[in-house]
Amino acid sequence: MMRKRKTQRPGRWNWREVLYDLILERPLAGIRRKVRELVTEAGLFPLVDICCGPGNQLRRLAADSLAAAIPSVGLDINIKAVRYAAARAPEISFICGDGTALPFRPGSFKAVILSFALHEQEPEVRRRFLRAAREALVPGGRLILVDFENPWDSTSRLAYAYTSVIERIAGREHFRRNRDFHRRGGLRALLAEAGLIEVRREDIAAGTCAIVVAAPRP
């Protein structure tokens, strides 16, 4: 009689994503909660989380009854991250794809989340991300953007020093792009350049970053 081979769900123990969770998810917990509040209060479903990584933001959102009724989508270009996210939350749709060329029809979502995805890109790629995100929105839709700002007080200056160390550990090119992001004025400057209007802003000094709800300029 043939013995059944025990199978593991693909990607369940991807070491890179496990490490991401161990190091970064606890410091990001407050930001995840705030994004969830902003989305659920405004009923911004369906939505897509671009560069979703291990899918932690969507897992928090999935606990909301409206989110469960109108499923959200996670998209990341890293197939290992997508497999890991899907293995941990099989009830959520995760897709491997390019955030600058979304595999969705224009006007498919009420919200697009881009969380710490812009600072690590080249300037032209940042612009393409935002262009694709705008095209994915229904009329009246919103972008939920989380990323770094230039420090503005003593707490944010300390946070900037700490995050700079993390960014340097991430690699030389990653660090270079992050420094370029700050030199150009951070998230606030990028939104103005992209023709986006801030609807709501939450500055987080402890992370030298901001959560911004933005809308395309009419």
N, C-alpha and C positions, 0 to 999 in steps of 0.2 A: 504494500500500500504506500502510495507516495505521500510524503510529508508536505504539508502546506508551508510554503516559505513566508516568513513574517515580512511584511513590507512596511516601510516608513513613508509617511506623507512627504512628497517632494518639498525640499526647502525648509522643513520644519526646524532644523538646527543649523541654518546658515550662520557660520561663526561671525561674519562681518556684521550682520544685522543684530545678532545677539549682543555683540560688543556695543553697537550703537545704542541698544536699549539700556544696557547696564550703565554706560557712561553719560548719555545725554537725556534719556527719557525722564528721569527724575527732575532735573533742572527745567525741563520743558513742560512739566505737568500743569503749572499754572497757566501757561500760554494756551495749551490744549483746551483747558476748561473754558478760558475766555473766548476762544474761537467757537467752541461748541455753543456757548451762551448767545453770541452774536448771530450765529446761523439759525439756531432754534427759535430765538425770540422773533426773528423776522420771517421765519418759515421759508428759508432759502433752499428749498429742495425742488427738483433734483440738483445735485452739484457734482463737480469733479475736482478731486484733489490731485493737482499736477506735481510730479516729483514727490509722490506720496511715501517713498521709502518703505519702511516696514509696516506702514498702514495704521499707525497708532492714533492719528487724528480721526480717521474714519471709524475705528473701533469705538472710540468715545462717542462719536455721533450716532452710531448704530443703536446705542442704548435709548435714543429718543424714539417715541412711538411714530412720529411723523416720518422720521428718517427710515424706520423699518418699513413703513407703508410705501414710501417712494425711494427706492434704493439709490444710493450714491455710488460713484465710480472712483477708483484709485488708478492713477496712471504713473508709470515710472519706466525709464529707458533701461534700467538694470533688471534683467530677467531673474537674477537670483533674489533680488529684493522683492519682486513681484511674487515669486513662488513662496517665499517666506511669509509674506503678508497674507497670501491666499490660504496657506496652510493653517495660519492662526485664526483666520476669520473667513471660513468658507461661505458664510452668508453674504459677504460683500464681493462685488465684482472688481477684480483687479486686472488691469491690462498692461502689457508691455508695449510702450510706444513713445514717440518723440513729442515732447511738450511744445515744440515749435511748429509741429504739423499734426494737429490733433485728428484722430480717426473718428470724428463725430461731425454730424451735420451742423452748420452754423445755427445758432440760436437753440441749442439743445439743453442749456442749463440755466438755472436761476442764479447760481453762484459758481465761481471758480476760486479754489484755494491755491495759493502759491506760498508755501511756508519755508523760509530760509533756502529758497531755490535760486534767487536772482543774484545774490552777491558772489556766488561761485562760478558765474558765467562770464564770458567775454561780453563787452558792451553791446555788440550787434546781436548776440544771442539773447541778451536780456530784453532788447526791444522786440525780437521775434516772439519770445515767450508772451509778452504782454499783448502783442498784436493778435496772436492765436487765442489768448484767453478772452479778449474782447469779442472776437468773432464767435466764440462759443456761447456767449450770453444771450438770453432772451432780452427783448426791450425791457428796460427797468431792472435788469440783472445787476449783480454786484460782484466785485472782486474782493476777496479776503486775502490781504497780503501781510505777511510777517517777515520782517528782515531788519538788518542793522541800520542804525542811524549814527551820525557822528555824535560823540559824547557831549552832553550839555550841562552836567553838574558833576560834583565830586564822586557820587555813586556810579554814574555812568562811565566816568573816566576809569575807575577801578575795574568795572565790568569790561570795558574796552581792552584793558591790559590783559585780563584773563582770557577773553575770547580770542585775542590775537595769538596767544600761546596755542590754543586749541586749533586755530586756523593754520598755524605754522606746522603743527604736527600732522595735519591733513595732507601736507605736501607743498612743495615749492610753488607749483603753478596755482594751486588752490589759494595759497597765501597771497600770491601776486594779484590774482583777480579780486580777492577781498580788499586788498589795499587800494586797488583801482576804484572799487565800488565806493569806498570811503572818500577818496580824493575827489570823486565826482559829486559828492554831497549826500551819499546814502540813499535810503528809500525815498525820502521826501523829494529830492531832486529828480530821481528817476520817474516818479509819478507825474511831476510837472512836465518833464520832457515828453512823456508818453501821452499827454493830453487827458490825464485822469483827474477827477475831482475827488477830494477827500470828503466822504460823508460822515465818517466817524474815525476817531484816532484814540488809541490807548498807548501812551509812551511808557516803556518799562525800563527804568533806569538800571535795575539790577541785571539787565541783559543788554544794555545799550542798544535796544531795539524798539520796534513799534509794531502794533497790530493796527492795520488800517483797513477800513471798509471804503472802497472806492467805486466810482461810477464813471463811465466814459463821458467826456465833455460833449454836450449836445452839438 
